[in-house]
């Protein structure tokens, strides 16, 4: 048996946790003191009106706070009455703005803490650039796309690139947070390397694919700190809605003063509300709660994706994942464990099982794939066949080829071949033999059972079939059932024949499958789904997946994949776990549900505040309105001040919910709507009544109004 070099096992030192900035950032509690300090400072920085223009609701609150402050200074200078009340209104309006800024700053501060930790990992190492066969040592910052560098064991990879020669183990803990090293090699789908990671063994030649400032780590830093976060379409639409509501209430409040003046004269009693009262009314009527939390919800959604080691290139990608209708999943490595195992030898008539096992093992000695090794192991375990010394037999090993779809060995005049049934049958015919019908029947039976048949032949003689079994991952059927409960249709993509694909699809519980899928088939399938109005998500890691990843609404590329795949997708899974897409969909839905729940709560919340302020403003002029004072608030001033205080404090109370998100359960849309209305709609109406009443009691006890 040929000697196979074992891949080195690298032990990480005990202090390797220092290389896990991202993991450490996520292990911090929600209200970490350092994050709170940063967020508190940012809350004051964000008072800049130009910064608040992007949030029209909070901008209006700040304008109202500034206006009441101006009138406060004027009244204080003139010695007018009611300065204390105006002062309290002004302070709580400023607090409302600060609390809204704090919610956004808290979400941003967590991302910036991660970004700071990532920046510490950046080093401008020296690179050995290969020019005309000679080494030219230059700083990594001088490398340009297309340069070729050589990296030896123990050296830092100077920039993003593709391995074009060699194989090595690489420590990527600085990016993924995982201490286990990974294999990177030229060719295939595991050739991409990331700048800042370290080579642990061997030597590789890398072609640089990025310019300075454009590396994966640079983009990762910019994204996690929110520097490039753009508002999603749904977020923009909601902003327009609450801005419209703000404008409507602004016009309504502006007309109240002349109406109140006319009413006071006509009734011969009552007073015209002051500017402070009118501003307080406006702030309590407009949807300040969701206005203050909307940005934080979006930022926190991206942060939750990062906590799962997924780098989202935009908030739009996270939000789109929550609206996905169709989920494309690769069979191998996603639905199945990935390494098919030989489970039985099935000989044709006239051939013993031992003879088939002997030929199968000989043809697999040079096959280092998991499937090939499993054939050798099965022959050894069932028939005691040990690895044979073949060097003295002048054996010629035939490597697997995608063209022939076979591998094998020529030894002692025998021509042993193992591969796809059609290819081996064609080989037997070319050698002058005939293919027994039982060979085809055995292959079809294995396919129907969900296995993969590998035919074995000895020259012109067909010997039988090896049954390779795909093992569906534990709990996969339940997870796919959860997706079905979310209203998501799952489609398995595989290169297997339709019979095998149908068997695996039935065992796993997917809704549909695409067999013998080529890159063009995947792309066309996605386009067909999108043409019918569906949003599609898929995973991929190879260059041949890039077109489909780019076409999909949510394209999750594996970090171990090629640079083309990572550039085409709008998310990158740093753990390279294809099933992660299921978690991403759940996070996207959680983001949408959180936004919807807090919007429902905010609008319902405003209804209760109407009963606090409007009766208080006019019940002196119109005593009949006193019947609407169902909370029994003491005075007009205490009612208005209590409503403003509650309006400010409720933002702070809801910050943890905005950052953590509303817990998502896979239920139907109708059930979700009922729960939303019952918990957040009804809760939003009820909560202000005891809240404002309690504050009114305290305000009255302490003589604040």
N, C-alpha and C positions, 0 to 999 in steps of 0.2 A: 504494500500500500504506500503511495507516495507520501512523503513527509510534508505536513502542512504547518506552516509557521503560525503559532498561536498569537493572537492579538494581545499586546501587553495590558496587564491589569494595573491601573494606576490608583494608588491610595492617596486620598486628599489629606492634607495635614489638618490637625485639630483646629487651627486658626483659619481654616478656609471659610468659616462663616463671615469673615471680614469681606469676602468677595460677593456677599449677597445683599447689596444695598436695596434692591427692589423688594426682596422678601422682608427685610427689616422694616422698610417703610410701611408695608402693608400690615405688619404685626403690631403697629402702634394702635392704641385705643382711639376711638372716634374723637374724643376730646383730649388729645395729648397736649400737655402744657405748652410745648414749643409751637405746635400748630395753632393753638389758641392765641398765643402772643403774636404770631405772624399775622393771623387773621384779624386780630383787633387793630393792629397798626394799619393794615390794608383797608379796613372799614373806614378809617378817617381819610386815607388817600383817595378812596373812591368817592368822596364827597364832591370832588371836582365835577361841576355840571357837565363838562364835555364828556366825561366818562359815563355819566348817568343818562346821556341822551339816547343810548341804545336801549334803555329801559324806561319807556314813556310813563308808566304808572309811578315809579319811584321818583322820576324827575319832577312830576307834578307835585308829589309829596314834599320834595325838597324846595320847590318853588313856593309852596304854601308855608313851609317852615320859615323860609327867608322872609316872606311877606309878613307873617305874624311877628317875627323878630323886629322888623322895621317899625311896625305899629306899636310894639312893646316899648321900644326906645323912645318913640314919639310921645306915648302916653306917660311914660315915666318922667320924661323931661317936663311935661306939662302938668304933672301932679294929678292926672286924671284918676278916677276910680276904676276898680277892677283890674289893676295892673298885675296883682298876684295870680288871678285866674288866667290872664293872657300869658304870663310867664310860664305857667304849668303846661298850657296848651302848646306853646312854642317848644318847650323842652321835650315833651313827648312826641311831637312831630319830628324833631331832630333824632330822637331815639328810634323812631320808626324807620327813618332812612338808614341809620347806623345798623340797626338789626337786619334790615334787608341786605345791606352791604356785607355784614358779617356772615350771613348764610352763604353768599357767593364766595366770599374770601375763604371760608372754611373749606369749601370744596376745592378751590384753587390751591390752598396751602398744602393740602395732602399731595397734590400733583407736583407742586414745587419742591416739597421735601424729597420726593422720589428723584426729581430732576437734579437736585443738588448732590444727592448720593451718586447718581450716575455720572455727573461731571467729574467727580473725584476719581472715577475709573479711567478717564481719558488721559492718555500719555502720548507725548510726541516722541515715540520711539524711533530708533534708527532702522532703516530698511535696507536690505541688500538687493538693490535693483540690478536686474540682469540685462546688460547691454552688449550685444555682439559677442555673447559667450563669456563675458567678463563681469565681475561684481563691481558695482558702483554704490558705495554706502552713502545714503542721503537721509535727511529727516523725513518722517512719514508725511509731514505736512506738504512736502514738495512733490509727492506722488500724484500722478494724473491717471485718469481712466485710460486703460490700454497698457500701462506699464506692467512688466512681469517682475515679480520679486521672489526670492528664495527664503523660506523660513525654516529654521532648524528647531530641534527639540529645546524647550525652555525659552523660546523667543516669542515676543508679542506679534500677532498678525497686524501689520501696519494699516490696513484698510480693507473695506469690503471687496470681495472678489470671488473668483471661481478657481478651484483647484484644477490645474491643467496637466499636472504630472505628480505622481506619488500618492501615498496614503499615510495618514497620521491620526493619532488621537488628539483631540482638542478639548481644552477646558473652556466651556462657554458659560460658567457660573456667573460671570459678570453680567451676562445678558439674561439668562434663563433662571438664575437663582438655584440651579441644580448642580450638585457637586460631582455627579457622575460624568466622566468624560465621554465624548462621542467620537465616532469615526467619520473622517472627511477624506474623500478620495476623488480622483479625476474620473470623469464620465458618470453616467447615471444621474440619479436625483438627489445625491448627497454630496454635491460638489461645492455648494455655496459656503463661504466663510465670512465671518463678521469681524470688522476691525476692532481691536481692543481685547480680543480673546487670545488665549495662549496655547501654543503647540506643546504637547507633553512628550511626544515621541516621534522619531523619524524625521524626514525632511519632505517638504512639499513645495511645488512651484505654483504661484498664484498669479493670475491675471487680474489686476485691479479694475474694478468696475464703477468706482465712484471718485469724484473730485473732493478736495478738502471742503469741509462744511456740509457735505451732502451724504455723509455716511449713514448707515442704519442707526448707529448710536446717536448721531446728531438729530436725526428725525425723531427718534424715540424720546429724547430729552425735550424737544420742542412740543411734541404731542402730549406727554404726560404733564407738563406744566401748563397746558392749556393755551399756549401762545398761538396755536393755529386752529383752535376750536372754532368752528363756524356753526351758526345756528342751523338747526335742521328745518326742513319744510314745515313739519307739524308745529315746531316751536315758533317759527315765524308767523304761521297762521294764528296760533294762540295769542301771540303778541299783538297782532292786528286786531283780534277780537277784544282783548282787554283794553287796548288803546281806544277802540271805538266806544266801549262802555265808559271809559274815562271821559271822553269828549262829550258824550250824552249827559253824564252827571255834572260835568263842568258847566254846560249850558243851563242845566236845570237849577243849579245852585246860584249861578250868577243872576238868574231872574227872580230868585227868592227875595232878595233885599228890597227891590221896588214893590213886590207883591206884599211883603210884610209891612212896609211903610204905609202902603195904601190901606191894608187891613187894620193897622193900629189907629189910623185917623178915622176910618169908618166906624170902628168899634168903640172908639174913645178910650181905649185901654191898650196895654201891652207896649212892648218896646221893639225897636228894629234890631235884629241880631247884629252883633259886631262882626268885624272881619275875622276875628279868631274863631267865633262860633261857626261862621260860614265855611271857613277852611276846614275846621274839625269835621263838619258835616260832610264835606266833599271827600275828605280822606277816609272817612268811615263808610261812605257809599261805594267808592271805587274799589275794584278787586286788588287791594294792596297785598293781601296774603299771598296769592299766587304770583302777583307781580314781583314780590320780594324773593320768592323761592324758585321761580321758573328756571333761572340760569343755573342755580345750584343743583337742581334735579338733573339737568343735562350733563353738567360736569361730573357729578357723582356717578351717573350711569357709565361714563367712560372709565371712571376710576374702578368701578366694580368689574368691568371687563378686564382691566389691567390686573386686578387681584387674582384673576384666573389665568394670568400669564398670557393674555391675548392683547396684542397691540392693535388698537383700532386707528386707522388712518384718518377717520373723521367721525363726528357725532352722527352724521347721516347714516353711516354704516351700522352703528349700534341701533339706531332707531329703526332702520329698515329690517334688521333681524327680528324685531318684534312684530313686524307685519308680514313675515314670510309665510307663503302658502304652500310652497313646494320645497322639499329638502332633498338634495341629491347626495347620497352617501356611497363612497367606495366600499365594495364588499371586503376586500382584503385589508386587514388592519383596522377597519372601522366596525363592520358588522361581525366579521370573523376574527379570530385571534391573529391570523396573518400567516402563520407557518403551517401549511398543510402537512399532515403526517401520513405515512404509509401504514395502513391498518391490516391489509390482507393481500395475499397472492392468489390470483384466480387463473389456473392453467386451462388451456383448451384440451379437447379430447386427445388422448395419447401422450400427454406430457404430464410428468409428475410435478407436484407442488414444490418439491425439493429442487428439481432441475430448474424450474422457473425462478426460484429464490436465488439459486447460485448464479444464474445469468444476470438477474436483476442487480445483485450485489456487485458483480464484476463490472457491469456497465456504469455503476454509480460510485466507484472508488475515487474518481477524480472530480466528482460532482460535490462542490462545497456548499451548495444551497441547502437550506433546512430540509427541503423535500428529499434531496439526494442523500443526505446523511441519515434521514429517517428510514430510507430503504435499506441502507447498510445495517442499521441497528435492528430493524425488524428481522432481517435474514439471520442475524447473529442470535437474536433472542429466541426465534421459533425453531431454527434448524442448527444452531451452534456453529454457524459459519463465521469464522474469524477473518479478519482482514488478511488477504494473501500477499505474499511478496511477489510482485510482478516485474520487478526491474530486470531479472534474468530472463524473462520471457519476451523481451523486446516488444513490450506492449505499446501500442499507439493509442492515446486517448483522444477521442473526438469531442471537443467542447460543444456545448449547446449553441445553436444558431437560430435566430429568429426566422431565418430563411428556410432551414431544413426542419426546424421544430423537433430536433432529435439530438441526443448525445449518446456516447457509448465508448467502446474500446475494440480495437483489433488485436487479438492475442492468440498465439498458437494456431493460426489459420482460421480462427473463428472471427466473425464480424457481428459483434453484439451491439444491438441498438435499443434505445429506450426513448419514448417520446409520445407525441400526439398519435392517436389511433390512425388517423388518415395518413399521416406521414410514415409511420412504421409499415402500414399496409402497402403503401406505394414502394417503400424500400424492399419489402418481401417480393413484390412483383418484379422489381428491377433485378433482383437476384435470381429470378427464374422460378420462384415458388408461388404457391397459391394461398390465399387468405381464407381460413375456415370461417364459415358463417358464425360460429360460436364466439369468435373474437369480437365481431361487431355487436353481437347480442350482449356479451359481458360488458362491453364499454357502455352500451345504451342503458343497461340495468344500473350500473354505477352512477351514471349521469342522472337518471331519474331519482335516485336515492340521495342526490346532493353531493356525491363525490366527484373526483376528477380522475378519469381513467388514464393510465400510462401503459401503452402497449409495449411488449418486449419481444424482440425477435433475435434469432441466431441465424444470420444469413438469410437463406430462403425459407426458413422454418419459423412460423409465428408460434411463440411459446405461451402467451397468455397476457394477463392484464394486472397491473398493480393498482390497488384502490387507494387513492389519496383523499383523505377526509378533511374537509374544512370544518373547524369547530366554531360554532356561533358563540360569541361572548356571553357570559353569564349575565342575566338581567336585561339583555338587549331587547327581548320581546316586550318586557314591561316598559322600558324607556321609550320604545317606539309607540307603545300604546298611549303613553303620556302625551307624545307629540300629536297623536290622532285626536286626543281629547282637547288639545289646543286648536284643532282645526287645521293641522299641518299634514300634508300628504307626503309620505316618504317614498323615495325612489332609489333602489339599489343599482349602482353602476358596476358592471363587471365585464371582464374579457372572456368569461366562461361561455360555453355554448348554452343555448336556451334551456335545455333540459336541466343542466346543473344549476343554472341561475334560478329556475322556477322552484327547484327543491329547496335551495338555501333561502330564497325569498319567503317561501311558506313557513320554514322553520323559524326564521327571524321575525316574521310578522310585518314585513314591509308592504306597502300598498301597491307597488308596481316595481318593475325592474327593467333595466336596459342591458341586454346581453350582447356579447361580442362588440363592445362599444369602442369605437375609434375616437380620437379627438374631435373629428368633424361631427360624429354622432352626438357627442356630449353638447357641443355648441348648438347644433340644430335643435336638440331636445329643449335646451334652455330658451332659445328663441321662440319655439312653439308655445311653451308655457307662458312666456311673457306676452306673446301676441293674444293669448286668451285672458289677459288681465291679471296674471298671477305674479307674485314676487318670488324669486328663486334664490336659494342659497346652496352653495356647494363647497367642498374641500378639495384640495389638490396640492401636489408637491413637485410635479415634474414640469419641464418646459412644454411638454405636449398638453398640459392642463391649463397653460397660460391663457389661451383664447377663451376657454369656458369660464375661467376665474374672472377675466375682465368683463365678460358679458353678464355674469350673474349679478343680481342686486346685492348679494352678500357673498364675497369670495374669500374664504378662509384658507390662506396659504400656510404650509408647514415651514417652520424655521429651518428644518433640515433640508428643505427642498432647494431647487435652483433659484438663482437670483431672478430669472424671468418670471417664475411663479410668484415670488414675493412682490415683485413690482406690479404684477397684474392684479393681485388680490387687493381688497381694501381692509383686510385684517391679516395679521400674522400671529400664528400660535407658537409662542416661544417654546412650549413643551413638545410641539410636534405630535399632538394627540388628536387624531382625526375625529374622535367622538366629542371633542370639545365644542363642536358646532352646536350640539344639543344644549350645552350650558349657555352658549352665546345667545341662542334664540330665547332661552328663558330670561336672560338678563335684559334683552331688548324688550320683551313683553313686560318685564317688571318696570322698566323705565316708562313705558307708555301708560301702564296702570298707575304708577305713582303720580305721573303728571295729571292724568284724568281724575284720580282720587282727590288730589289737593286742589284741583280746579273746582271740582264739585263742592268740596268743603268750603272753599273761599267764597264762592257765589252764594251758597246756602247760609254761610256765616253772616254775610251782609244783610240778609233778610231780617235777622234778629236785631241787628244794630239800628234798623229803621225804627223799631218799636222803642228804642232807647232815646234817640235824638229828636226825631220829628215831633212826637208828642210834647217833649220837654221844651222845644222851641216855641210852640204855638199855643200851649194849653192855657197860658195867661190871657191871650187874646181870644182864643176859642176854648172856653172851659169844657166843652163837650169832648175835646181831644184827650182830656184827662182819663177817660175810660180806656184809652189805648196804652196808658202807662201801667201795663199789666205786671211789670216787675216791681212796682211800688217804689220807684226811685225818688229820693228825697226832694231834690230841687232841679231846676233846669241846668244849673251850672254843674252840679254833681253828676247828673246823667250824661252830659256832654263829655266831661272830663273822664268819667269811668269808661265810656265807649272808646275814647281815644287811647286810654291806657291799655284796655283790653286789645284793641286793634294792633298796638305795638308788641305787646307781650306774646300774642298768639303766634307771631312770626318766629320768635325764639323757641317757643314750645314745639313748633313743627320742624325746626331745623334737623334734629336727629332722624325724623321720618323721611325728610327730603334726601338726606345723605345716605341712609341705609336702604331706603326704598320700601315700598309696600310689599309684603310677602306675597309671592305669586304662587297660585295653585292652578294646575291645569284643569280648567273647567270650561264649559261652553260659554259663548259670548253672552247668552241670555242670563246665565247664572252670575256671570261676572258683573253685568249691569245691575242686577238686583242687589248684589252684595255692595256694589259701589254706592247705589242710592240709599240703601238701608244704613250702612255704616258711616259713610262720609257725607251723604246728602242730609239724612236725618240728624246725624251727629253734628253737622255744621250748623243746623238750625237750632238744636237744643243747647249746645255748648255755651254760646254767648249769654244766654239768660242767667244761669247761675254765676257765670264768670263776671258779667257786668254788675249783677246784683251784689256779689261779694265785694267787688272793688268799690261800689257806691257806699257800702256800709263802712269800709275803711276810710274812704275819703271824708265821709261825714263825721266819723269818730275823731279823726285827727284834724278836723276843721280846715281841710284843704279847699273846700268849695262852699 
